[in-house]
Amino acid sequence: MNSKAIYLLTGTLLFAIGNGSANAAVNEADAVKLLKASKCLSCHDASKTKKARSYKDIAAANKGDKDAAARLTKHITVPSQTVVDGEDVDHGIAKTKDSAQIKNLVEWILSR
């Protein structure tokens, strides 16, 4: 995927998040299904630290940050590197291009 496509996808996702209903309920089953399909649970857990921070810790670190959803959306949709046990590793991306599924997952993570 070229950089223009990545920026377009990221912009579309950010727009979708910004225009979503703040009162919409998070679909936990769909979020967990996407976490499993994307192999996020290999490194993350809902409440305890594994190889990476727990979703509870991620939510706490981002509480009150108006840019958290946009930053997290980018983190799970654009290939990047992260540090695990002192080593740079590729951080996986969500196995979907569906902006509603991405938005739901981001909201689920931030709601922990």
C-alpha positions as CSV (number, residue, x, y, z in Angstrom):
1,M,0.0,0.0,0.0
2,N,1.5,3.3,-1.0
3,S,1.7,6.3,1.4
4,K,-1.1,8.2,-0.3
5,A,-3.4,5.3,0.2
6,I,-2.4,5.0,3.9
7,Y,-3.0,8.7,4.5
8,L,-6.4,8.5,2.7
9,L,-7.4,5.5,4.8
10,T,-6.2,7.1,8.0
11,G,-8.1,10.3,7.2
12,T,-11.2,8.4,6.4
13,L,-11.0,6.5,9.7
14,L,-10.3,9.7,11.7
15,F,-13.3,11.4,10.0
16,A,-15.5,8.4,10.9
17,I,-14.4,8.5,14.5
18,G,-14.9,12.3,14.7
19,N,-18.4,12.0,13.4
20,G,-19.6,9.0,15.3
21,S,-22.2,9.2,18.0
22,A,-20.6,9.6,21.4
23,N,-23.5,7.7,22.9
24,A,-23.2,4.7,20.6
25,A,-22.6,1.5,22.6
26,V,-19.4,-0.5,22.0
27,N,-20.0,-3.9,20.6
28,E,-17.7,-5.9,22.9
29,A,-18.2,-9.2,21.0
30,D,-17.2,-7.6,17.7
31,A,-14.2,-5.9,19.3
32,V,-12.9,-9.2,20.8
33,K,-13.5,-11.0,17.6
34,L,-11.4,-8.4,15.7
35,L,-8.7,-8.6,18.5
36,K,-8.5,-12.4,18.0
37,A,-8.5,-12.2,14.2
38,S,-5.8,-9.6,14.3
39,K,-3.7,-11.6,16.8
40,C,-3.6,-8.6,19.2
41,L,-4.2,-10.9,22.2
42,S,-0.8,-12.5,21.5
43,C,0.8,-9.5,23.2
44,H,-2.1,-7.6,24.9
45,D,-4.6,-8.6,27.5
46,A,-7.7,-6.7,28.7
47,S,-6.4,-6.2,32.2
48,K,-2.9,-7.6,32.7
49,T,0.4,-6.8,31.1
50,K,1.7,-9.5,28.8
51,K,4.4,-8.7,26.2
52,A,2.7,-5.3,25.8
53,R,0.6,-3.0,28.0
54,S,-2.9,-4.1,28.9
55,Y,-5.9,-2.4,27.3
56,K,-6.8,-1.2,30.8
57,D,-3.4,0.6,31.1
58,I,-3.8,2.0,27.6
59,A,-7.2,3.4,28.4
60,A,-5.9,4.9,31.7
61,A,-2.9,6.5,30.0
62,N,-5.2,8.1,27.4
63,K,-8.1,9.2,29.7
64,G,-9.2,12.7,28.9
65,D,-6.9,13.0,25.9
66,K,-9.1,14.3,23.0
67,D,-6.5,13.0,20.4
68,A,-6.4,9.5,21.9
69,A,-8.9,7.9,19.5
70,A,-7.1,9.4,16.4
71,R,-3.7,8.3,17.7
72,L,-4.9,4.8,18.5
73,T,-6.6,4.5,15.2
74,K,-3.4,5.3,13.4
75,H,-1.5,2.9,15.6
76,I,-3.7,-0.1,14.7
77,T,-4.2,0.7,11.0
78,V,-0.8,1.9,9.8
79,P,2.2,-0.5,10.0
80,S,4.7,0.7,12.6
81,Q,7.4,-0.5,15.0
82,T,7.2,-0.7,18.7
83,V,9.5,-1.8,21.5
84,V,8.9,-5.1,23.2
85,D,11.4,-6.4,25.8
86,G,14.0,-3.9,24.6
87,E,13.7,-4.9,20.9
88,D,12.1,-3.2,18.0
89,V,9.3,-5.3,16.6
90,D,6.6,-4.8,13.9
91,H,3.3,-3.9,15.5
92,G,0.5,-5.6,13.7
93,I,-2.5,-3.9,12.2
94,A,-6.2,-4.6,12.5
95,K,-7.3,-7.2,10.0
96,T,-10.1,-5.1,8.6
97,K,-10.5,-2.0,6.4
98,D,-14.1,-1.4,7.8
99,S,-14.1,2.0,9.5
100,A,-17.0,1.0,11.8
101,Q,-15.1,-2.0,13.0
102,I,-12.0,0.0,13.6
103,K,-14.0,2.7,15.4
104,N,-15.7,0.1,17.6
105,L,-12.3,-1.5,18.5
106,V,-10.8,1.9,19.4
107,E,-13.7,2.8,21.6
108,W,-13.6,-0.7,23.2
109,I,-9.9,-0.2,24.1
110,L,-10.4,3.3,25.4
111,S,-13.4,2.1,27.5
112,R,-11.5,-0.4,29.5
